[in-house]
């Protein structure tokens, strides 16, 4: 595409596709655009509103789904906190409360719950599977306390 541009006191200069002439009238009359470049420019102008509309529609959809995602994120239930470990050591004589804490059950749990909890905790801490003998004895003692089979002597350790 070539077109003329005139400034006072200039000669015709060709810089890329820009031409400058010193006479305004002759420059205005020398303004020509080839038909193929004129058509492509008109196609560009015709496509511009379509592209702008497409960009606006994409932004609107992104905004819509972004807002929905944010609302569902805020409405989700809070994540349960991981229970902290018990901060104390073992008591000289095990109580029902301590036994329930070791087995991870309530103090008033039935015999079946106690046996199930004992089995679950022993599988995780058995000495044959790399667990501690001391912890295994405390788990067994906790089961005995919860089932009422305790001796007055307290812990063997």
C-alpha positions, 0 to 999 in steps of 0.5 A: 500500500502506498500513499502520499504525505506532504509537508511544506518544503519537502521533496518527494521521499520514499520511506518504505511505503510512505511518500512525502511531497512538498506541495499539498495539492499534488500530494493529495492528488497522488494519494492512491491505494491499490485495489488489492490492498484496499480490499484487504484493509476493508476485510480487516475493518470488517473483521475487527468488530467480529474479533472484538465481539469474540474477545468480549464474549470470551472474557464474559465466559471466563468471568462467569466461570471464574465467579462460579468457581470462586463461589463454590470455593467459598461455599465448600465445607471447611477441611477438618483439622488433623487432631494433635498428638497427646502432649503428655506422657503415660501415667504411672497407673493407667486410667480409663481416660488414658486407655481410651486416648491410646485406643482412639475410642470413647471412654464408654465404648463397648467391648466390641469397639475396644477389641476392634480398636485394639486390633487396629492399633496393634496392627500399626504398632506390632513389634513384629512389624517394626513397632515398639515393644513398649508401645505394644505393652501399653496398647495391651494394657489399655485394652485390659483397662477398658475391658476391666481386666486390669491388675493393681500393679500398674504398668510392667515398665 
